[in-house]
């Protein structure tokens, strides 16, 4: 679709991703990549003694799933995008922890699409990462991407 056609969908949910499983192996790899080896993420026995009843994903791991969840989303997109670059986030909130083994998916709502200069669009989405079988989402944020058409 054209940028103008997508712009007309402001305020609407423009896509929902497939489910993605957050495994203990992925949590461990994230701990190694970031140096965050807090027991609640990697020590399954100690984590059983917490109110979570087991290990949980790092909040930043959940946030870092935005690209993979975005790639798994069928929805409204601008045709002919040459490149998309992360610009930043607003109002990021970690609502509920993602327990190891749970599946998550993203709901994307278009908040704004503005042409910054010819062929360069700034897209702001509200992204909610849902946890399968849970009442509260894992994360809600506004995510901004620069799109080069």
Secondary structure, DSSP 8 states (H G I E B T S, - for coil): --HHHHHTTTTSEEEEE--EE--HHHHHHHHHHHT---HHHH-HHHHTTSTTSS-B--HHHHHHTHHHHHHTEEE---TT--EEEEEEEEEEEE-S--BTT-EEEEEEEEEEEEEEETTEEEEEEEEEEEETT-SS-SEEEEEEEEEE-
